[in-house]
Amino acid sequence: MIVGLVTIVGLLVTRLSTPAPLPVLPDTITLPDGATAAAVTFARDWLVVVTEGGEVLLYGAQGGAPVSITPLP
Protein backbone atom coordinates (compact mmCIF):
# COMPACT_ATOMS: atom_id res chain seq x y z
CA MET A 1 0.00 0.00 0.00
CA ILE A 2 2.85 2.37 0.79
CA VAL A 3 4.52 1.52 -2.53
CA GLY A 4 1.28 2.41 -4.36
CA LEU A 5 1.01 5.73 -2.53
CA VAL A 6 4.64 6.59 -3.30
CA THR A 7 4.05 5.69 -6.97
CA ILE A 8 0.98 7.94 -7.20
CA VAL A 9 2.77 10.85 -5.53
CA GLY A 10 5.77 10.35 -7.82
CA LEU A 11 3.57 10.39 -10.93
CA LEU A 12 1.78 13.53 -9.76
CA VAL A 13 5.05 15.34 -9.08
CA THR A 14 6.45 14.28 -12.45
CA ARG A 15 3.34 15.31 -14.42
CA LEU A 16 2.60 18.56 -12.60
CA SER A 17 6.15 19.88 -12.59
CA THR A 18 6.23 20.09 -16.40
CA PRO A 19 4.52 23.34 -17.49
CA ALA A 20 1.90 23.13 -20.22
CA PRO A 21 2.90 24.75 -23.50
CA LEU A 22 1.32 28.14 -24.12
CA PRO A 23 -0.91 28.55 -27.18
CA VAL A 24 0.45 30.39 -30.19
CA LEU A 25 -1.43 33.66 -30.61
CA PRO A 26 -2.24 34.99 -34.07
CA ASP A 27 -0.75 38.35 -35.03
CA THR A 28 -4.16 39.99 -35.43
CA ILE A 29 -7.84 39.21 -35.13
CA THR A 30 -10.64 41.39 -36.43
CA LEU A 31 -13.70 41.86 -34.24
CA PRO A 32 -16.94 42.93 -35.94
CA ASP A 33 -17.86 46.63 -35.57
CA GLY A 34 -19.06 47.44 -32.07
CA ALA A 35 -18.09 44.04 -30.63
CA THR A 36 -16.22 43.80 -27.33
CA ALA A 37 -14.54 40.57 -26.26
CA ALA A 38 -15.83 39.11 -23.00
CA ALA A 39 -13.91 35.82 -23.08
CA VAL A 40 -11.20 34.19 -25.19
CA THR A 41 -10.30 30.52 -25.32
CA PHE A 42 -8.02 28.35 -27.42
CA ALA A 43 -8.50 25.00 -29.11
CA ARG A 44 -5.93 23.08 -31.15
CA ASP A 45 -6.42 25.00 -34.39
CA TRP A 46 -9.02 27.57 -33.37
CA LEU A 47 -9.39 30.76 -31.35
CA VAL A 48 -12.85 31.33 -29.85
CA VAL A 49 -14.04 34.76 -28.72
CA VAL A 50 -17.31 35.34 -26.86
CA THR A 51 -18.53 38.91 -27.16
CA GLU A 52 -20.46 40.94 -24.61
CA GLY A 53 -23.26 41.14 -27.19
CA GLY A 54 -23.80 37.37 -26.97
CA GLU A 55 -22.00 36.10 -30.07
CA VAL A 56 -19.43 33.33 -30.41
CA LEU A 57 -16.73 34.19 -32.95
CA LEU A 58 -14.61 31.34 -34.31
CA TYR A 59 -11.21 32.22 -35.80
CA GLY A 60 -8.66 30.06 -37.58
CA ALA A 61 -5.17 29.66 -36.18
CA GLN A 62 -3.93 32.49 -38.42
CA GLY A 63 -6.42 35.01 -36.98
CA GLY A 64 -7.84 37.69 -39.29
CA ALA A 65 -11.61 37.81 -39.76
CA PRO A 66 -13.93 35.32 -38.01
CA VAL A 67 -14.63 32.07 -39.85
CA SER A 68 -17.98 31.66 -38.09
CA ILE A 69 -20.28 33.92 -36.05
CA THR A 70 -22.89 32.16 -33.90
CA PRO A 71 -25.41 34.06 -31.75
CA LEU A 72 -26.00 32.73 -28.25
CA PRO A 73 -29.60 31.89 -27.32
Backbone hydrogen bonds in HBPLUS format (Angstrom, degrees):
<---DONOR---> <-ACCEPTOR-->    atom                        ^
c    i                          cat <-CA-CA->   ^        H-A-AA   ^      H-
h    n   atom  resd res      DA  || num        DHA   H-A  angle D-A-AA Bond
n    s   type  num  typ     dist DA aas  dist angle  dist       angle   num
A0005-LEU N   A0001-MET O   3.07 MM   4  6.34 157.5  2.12 146.3 151.9     1
A0006-VAL N   A0002-ILE O   2.93 MM   4  6.15 161.3  1.97 151.7 156.5     2
A0007-THR N   A0003-VAL O   2.94 MM   4  6.10 151.9  2.02 143.7 151.7     3
A0008-ILE N   A0004-GLY O   2.98 MM   4  6.23 160.5  2.02 150.4 154.7     4
A0009-VAL N   A0005-LEU O   3.00 MM   4  6.20 167.5  2.01 151.9 155.4     5
A0010-GLY N   A0006-VAL O   2.90 MM   4  5.99 157.3  1.95 144.4 151.3     6
A0011-LEU N   A0007-THR O   2.92 MM   4  6.16 156.5  1.98 150.0 155.9     7
A0012-LEU N   A0008-ILE O   2.97 MM   4  6.20 160.2  2.01 151.5 156.9     8
A0013-VAL N   A0009-VAL O   2.95 MM   4  6.15 162.5  1.98 152.8 157.2     9
A0014-THR N   A0010-GLY O   2.98 MM   4  6.11 158.1  2.02 145.7 152.1    10
A0015-ARG N   A0011-LEU O   2.91 MM   4  6.04 166.4  1.93 152.5 156.0    11
A0016-LEU N   A0012-LEU O   2.90 MM   4  5.83 164.0  1.92 150.0 155.0    12
A0017-SER N   A0013-VAL O   3.15 MM   4  5.84 134.8  2.37 135.8 143.7    13
A0064-GLY N   A0028-THR O   2.83 MM  36  5.81 163.8  1.85 134.0 139.6    14
A0030-THR N   A0064-GLY O   2.72 MM  34  5.45 149.6  1.81 150.9 141.8    15
A0035-ALA N   A0032-PRO O   3.07 MM   3  5.54 162.5  2.10 137.4 137.9    16
A0052-GLU N   A0036-THR O   2.90 MM  16  5.79 152.1  1.97 162.8 171.7    17
A0038-ALA N   A0050-VAL O   2.70 MM  12  5.60 166.7  1.72 155.7 158.5    18
A0039-ALA N   A0050-VAL O   3.12 MM  11  5.11 147.9  2.22 143.9 144.9    19
A0050-VAL N   A0039-ALA O   2.89 MM  11  5.11 163.6  1.92 143.4 148.8    20
A0041-THR N   A0048-VAL O   2.89 MM   7  5.26 156.1  1.95 152.5 158.9    21
A0048-VAL N   A0041-THR O   2.94 MM   7  5.26 175.7  1.95 153.9 155.2    22
A0043-ALA N   A0046-TRP O   2.96 MM   3  5.00 172.2  1.96 147.2 145.3    23
A0047-LEU N   A0059-TYR O   3.02 MM  12  5.02 158.1  2.07 135.2 139.4    24
A0059-TYR N   A0047-LEU O   2.82 MM  12  5.02 165.4  1.85 160.2 163.3    25
A0049-VAL N   A0057-LEU O   2.89 MM   8  5.05 165.2  1.91 149.8 154.9    26
A0057-LEU N   A0049-VAL O   2.72 MM   8  5.05 176.6  1.72 162.1 162.6    27
A0051-THR N   A0055-GLU O   2.90 MM   4  5.34 163.5  1.93 154.8 160.4    28
A0054-GLY N   A0051-THR O   3.14 MM   3  5.49 163.8  2.17 111.6 114.3    29
A0072-LEU N   A0054-GLY O   2.71 MM  18  5.29 166.0  1.73 162.0 157.0    30
A0056-VAL N   A0070-THR O   2.71 MM  14  5.05 161.2  1.74 147.0 153.7    31
A0070-THR N   A0056-VAL O   2.90 MM  14  5.05 164.8  1.92 144.5 149.7    32
A0058-LEU N   A0068-SER O   2.88 MM  10  5.08 166.5  1.90 153.2 156.0    33
A0067-VAL N   A0058-LEU O   2.65 MM   9  5.59 149.3  1.74 157.9 168.6    34
A0068-SER N   A0058-LEU O   3.30 MM  10  5.08 153.3  2.37 134.4 138.5    35
A0063-GLY N   A0060-GLY O   3.10 MM   3  5.47 158.7  2.15 111.3 117.8    36
